[in-house]
Amino acid sequence: MSASERRGASRPAHVLVVDDEDDIRELLELTLLRMGLGVECAASVAEAQALLAAQRFDLCLTDMRLPDGDGLQLVRHIAASGTDLPVAVITAHGSTENAVAALKAGAFDYVSKPLSLEQLRTLVKSALSLPQKPAAGKRGSHALLGESPAIEQVRALIAKLARSQAPVYISGESGSGKELAARLIHENGARREKPFVPVNCGAIPENLVESEFFGYRKGAFTGAESDREGFFHAADGGTLFLDEVADLPLPMQVKLLRAIQEKRVRKVGATSEDPVDVRIICATHQNLPKLVEQGRFRQDLYYRLAVIELRMPSLRECREDIPVLAAAILERLAAEGAGRASRLTKAAVDALVAYDFPGNVRELENILERAIALSGSDEIQAEDLQLAPQVTAEEPAAPNAKWPLQEYLDRVEREAILEALDKTRFNRTAAAKLLGITFRALRYRMERLGIQ
């Protein structure tokens, strides 16, 4: 339910405008009135706080520099009040530091002057369309299952991030649910009616990255037989999810930074730029700050992308959630026709809970799908899971008497292939290229190791 739906037809949305310049206040007030909105104006932090205490508002637009303080004070004041009032900071003194500070303090958005009337209307409509504070991850077409403290913390942060336009950096191991988190932020936010476009940056050949992101004009290069839209155009008005963003080549990082800063992109072969309005969410299983230190990822781009970090916990940090996740996966597989309805024996559940899951939830799904095929009944036994031997702290990750050489090599090979397939979204041709082997060799290894 959006804010406008909760208000119903009883009253128009009420907007608080805070700016110490008379002409700016009048321009904003006139524009908002023409949109059918109620408007109150304040010229200082103190006046704004007095109005907030006396009246109920649906949106606050505030300048950054005010006579008795700044817009950040107002953002923090509203956040501390416990209301879900969206606040947008509009300033002529824009900087990356101010933008990051405002968004981290809880601002819905941060925009620089001069602000066109079209941009203002888009901002206002977006803020007023925010849904009621969602129980993020508990409804909709996607769900974040589990009740462990780590998952509850993630769920609470997703709910907060959904009410902002801040760029989000999602970190975590492969298979830990980074794309799911990004989808939940999108689905519970103001952009939920617009596209969610996921892009695996590691699966795009380097010579095609720019044309894939920004599109191209007919004749721009050999094979460009017609105009084509890029990822930014496809996600216009919605969310662009850059998975494995650390794999972007450095020249493309420069162009991505400019597109984010200017909110405009130029198609390959075009002479003019197109305006785009996208929210950027990125993710990688690599250590992005460490890559910045090594010079493999641009520091200025990192600060633009990682305004707020959301860390997805590994499955071994949420062991108490494994039985619930396993039951849900088995139910989904049965519904998809992947096998008969199956249930786990207690011994099988105990084995899963004790397992470390280097591949996290994605590995759990693969294990259960294989177990359904191997099980001869409706019950999945512990031996049907075929869990790989665990490597303890005392037991070095190398062949020994407990771990035969071939079994060890198969485990290493399996993990390398699964990681390559994960990075390329199971594009086997691209995965073979990453591994430095032929497609035929990859297919043979997958068949030998039972990777479907």
Backbone hydrogen bonds, N-H to C=O, Kabsch-Sander energy under -0.5 kcal/mol:
donor,donor_aa,acceptor,acceptor_aa,energy
3,A,130,L,-1.5
4,S,128,L,-1.0
6,R,2,S,-2.0
7,R,3,A,-1.8
8,G,4,S,-1.5
10,S,7,R,-0.8
15,V,38,G,-3.2
16,L,59,L,-2.7
17,V,15,V,-0.6
17,V,40,E,-2.9
18,V,16,L,-0.5
18,V,61,L,-3.1
19,D,17,V,-0.5
19,D,42,A,-2.3
22,D,20,D,-0.6
25,R,21,E,-2.3
26,E,22,D,-2.5
27,L,23,D,-2.2
28,L,24,I,-2.6
29,E,25,R,-2.8
30,L,26,E,-2.6
31,T,27,L,-2.2
32,L,28,L,-2.5
33,L,29,E,-2.5
34,R,30,L,-2.0
35,M,31,T,-0.8
36,G,33,L,-1.8
37,L,32,L,-2.1
38,G,13,A,-3.1
40,E,15,V,-2.3
42,A,17,V,-2.4
48,A,44,S,-2.1
49,Q,45,V,-2.6
50,A,46,A,-2.0
51,L,47,E,-2.2
52,L,48,A,-2.5
53,A,49,Q,-1.7
54,A,50,A,-1.3
55,Q,51,L,-2.4
58,D,14,H,-3.5
59,L,14,H,-1.1
60,C,86,P,-2.0
61,L,16,L,-3.0
62,T,60,C,-0.5
62,T,88,A,-2.5
63,D,18,V,-2.4
64,M,90,I,-0.6
66,L,64,M,-0.6
66,L,69,G,-2.1
69,G,66,L,-1.4
71,G,64,M,-2.3
73,Q,70,D,-1.0
74,L,70,D,-1.0
75,V,71,G,-2.4
76,R,72,L,-2.7
77,H,73,Q,-2.4
78,I,74,L,-2.4
79,A,75,V,-2.3
80,A,76,R,-2.5
81,S,77,H,-1.0
82,G,79,A,-1.0
83,T,78,I,-0.8
88,A,60,C,-2.8
89,V,109,D,-2.3
90,I,62,T,-3.0
90,I,88,A,-0.6
91,T,111,V,-1.9
99,A,95,S,-2.5
100,V,96,T,-2.6
101,A,97,E,-2.5
102,A,98,N,-2.7
103,L,99,A,-2.5
104,K,100,V,-2.5
105,A,101,A,-1.7
106,G,102,A,-0.6
106,G,103,L,-0.7
107,A,102,A,-2.4
108,F,87,V,-3.0
109,D,87,V,-1.1
111,V,89,V,-2.7
113,K,91,T,-2.9
116,S,114,P,-0.6
120,L,116,S,-2.4
121,R,117,L,-2.6
122,T,118,E,-2.3
123,L,119,Q,-2.6
124,V,120,L,-2.7
125,K,121,R,-2.7
126,S,122,T,-2.3
127,A,123,L,-2.4
128,L,124,V,-2.6
129,S,125,K,-1.0
130,L,127,A,-1.2
132,Q,1,M,-2.4
136,A,134,P,-1.6
138,K,135,A,-2.2
144,L,137,G,-2.4
145,L,143,A,-0.8
152,E,148,S,-2.6
153,Q,149,P,-2.1
154,V,150,A,-1.8
155,R,151,I,-2.8
156,A,152,E,-2.2
157,L,153,Q,-2.0
158,I,154,V,-2.6
159,A,155,R,-1.9
160,K,156,A,-1.6
161,L,157,L,-2.8
162,A,158,I,-2.1
163,R,159,A,-0.5
163,R,160,K,-1.1
164,S,161,L,-1.6
165,Q,108,F,-2.3
168,V,280,I,-1.4
169,Y,308,I,-2.7
170,I,168,V,-0.6
170,I,282,C,-3.1
171,S,169,Y,-0.6
171,S,310,L,-2.0
172,G,284,T,-0.8
176,S,173,E,-1.6
181,A,177,G,-2.0
182,A,178,K,-2.0
183,R,179,E,-2.5
184,L,180,L,-2.2
185,I,181,A,-2.1
186,H,182,A,-2.1
187,E,183,R,-3.2
188,N,184,L,-1.7
189,G,186,H,-1.5
190,A,162,A,-0.6
192,R,189,G,-1.3
194,K,191,R,-2.1
197,V,195,P,-0.5
197,V,239,T,-2.8
199,V,241,F,-3.0
201,C,199,V,-1.0
201,C,243,D,-2.6
203,A,200,N,-1.5
204,I,201,C,-0.9
208,L,205,P,-2.1
209,V,205,P,-0.7
209,V,206,E,-0.8
212,E,208,L,-2.3
213,F,209,V,-2.3
214,F,210,E,-2.8
215,G,211,S,-1.6
216,Y,228,R,-1.9
217,R,268,V,-2.7
219,G,224,A,-3.0
220,A,217,R,-2.1
224,A,221,F,-2.4
225,E,223,G,-1.7
228,R,216,Y,-2.7
231,F,212,E,-2.0
232,F,213,F,-2.2
234,A,230,G,-2.3
235,A,231,F,-1.9
236,D,233,H,-1.3
237,G,277,D,-3.8
238,G,235,A,-3.2
239,T,195,P,-2.4
240,L,279,R,-2.9
241,F,197,V,-2.5
241,F,239,T,-0.6
242,L,240,L,-0.7
242,L,281,I,-2.6
243,D,199,V,-2.8
243,D,241,F,-1.0
244,E,283,A,-0.7
245,V,242,L,-0.7
245,V,283,A,-2.1
247,D,244,E,-1.9
248,L,245,V,-1.8
252,M,249,P,-0.6
253,Q,249,P,-1.7
254,V,250,L,-1.5
255,K,251,P,-1.3
256,L,252,M,-2.6
257,L,253,Q,-2.2
258,R,254,V,-1.8
259,A,255,K,-2.1
260,I,256,L,-2.2
261,Q,257,L,-2.4
262,E,258,R,-3.0
263,K,259,A,-1.6
264,R,259,A,-0.5
265,V,274,D,-2.4
267,K,265,V,-0.5
268,V,215,G,-2.6
270,A,267,K,-2.3
274,D,265,V,-3.4
276,V,263,K,-2.4
278,V,276,V,-0.5
279,R,238,G,-2.2
280,I,278,V,-0.5
281,I,240,L,-2.3
281,I,279,R,-0.5
282,C,168,V,-2.7
283,A,242,L,-2.4
284,T,170,I,-1.3
288,L,286,Q,-1.1
291,L,287,N,-1.8
292,V,288,L,-2.1
293,E,289,P,-2.0
294,Q,290,K,-1.8
295,G,292,V,-1.2
296,R,291,L,-2.5
297,F,291,L,-1.0
302,Y,298,R,-2.1
303,Y,299,Q,-2.2
304,R,300,D,-1.2
305,L,301,L,-2.4
306,A,302,Y,-3.1
307,V,305,L,-0.6
308,I,167,P,-1.2
310,L,169,Y,-2.6
311,R,309,E,-0.5
312,M,171,S,-3.0
312,M,310,L,-0.6
317,E,314,S,-1.3
318,C,315,L,-1.5
319,R,316,R,-0.5
321,D,318,C,-2.2
322,I,319,R,-1.5
325,L,321,D,-2.5
326,A,322,I,-3.0
327,A,323,P,-2.2
328,A,324,V,-2.1
329,I,325,L,-2.5
330,L,326,A,-2.5
331,E,327,A,-2.0
332,R,328,A,-2.2
333,L,329,I,-2.8
334,A,330,L,-2.0
335,A,331,E,-2.0
336,E,332,R,-2.0
337,G,334,A,-1.1
338,A,333,L,-2.8
339,G,333,L,-0.5
343,R,378,D,-2.4
345,T,380,I,-2.2
349,V,345,T,-2.4
350,D,346,K,-2.7
351,A,347,A,-2.0
352,L,348,A,-2.2
353,V,349,V,-2.6
354,A,350,D,-1.7
355,Y,351,A,-0.9
355,Y,352,L,-0.6
360,N,357,F,-1.5
361,V,175,G,-1.1
362,R,175,G,-1.0
362,R,359,G,-0.7
363,E,359,G,-1.0
364,L,360,N,-2.0
365,E,361,V,-2.4
366,N,362,R,-2.0
367,I,363,E,-2.7
368,L,364,L,-2.3
369,E,365,E,-2.3
370,R,366,N,-2.2
371,A,367,I,-2.3
372,I,368,L,-2.1
373,A,369,E,-1.4
374,L,370,R,-1.9
375,S,371,A,-2.5
380,I,343,R,-3.1
381,Q,379,E,-0.6
384,D,381,Q,-0.7
385,L,381,Q,-0.6
385,L,382,A,-1.1
386,Q,382,A,-0.5
386,Q,383,E,-0.6
392,T,390,Q,-0.6
398,A,396,P,-2.7
400,N,403,W,-1.4
403,W,400,N,-0.7
408,Y,404,P,-2.2
409,L,405,L,-2.7
410,D,406,Q,-2.6
411,R,407,E,-2.0
412,V,408,Y,-2.2
413,E,409,L,-2.7
414,R,410,D,-2.8
415,E,411,R,-2.4
416,A,412,V,-2.1
417,I,413,E,-2.3
418,L,414,R,-2.8
419,E,415,E,-2.1
420,A,416,A,-2.0
421,L,417,I,-2.7
422,D,418,L,-2.4
423,K,419,E,-2.3
424,T,420,A,-1.3
425,R,422,D,-1.2
426,F,421,L,-3.6
427,N,424,T,-1.0
428,R,426,F,-1.0
431,A,427,N,-2.5
432,A,428,R,-2.5
433,K,429,T,-1.7
434,L,430,A,-2.2
435,L,431,A,-2.1
436,G,432,A,-1.0
436,G,433,K,-0.5
437,I,432,A,-2.3
442,L,438,T,-2.2
443,R,439,F,-2.5
444,Y,440,R,-2.1
445,R,441,A,-2.4
446,M,442,L,-2.7
447,E,443,R,-2.1
448,R,444,Y,-2.5
449,L,445,R,-2.3
450,G,446,M,-0.6
450,G,447,E,-0.6
451,I,446,M,-2.7
452,Q,450,G,-0.6
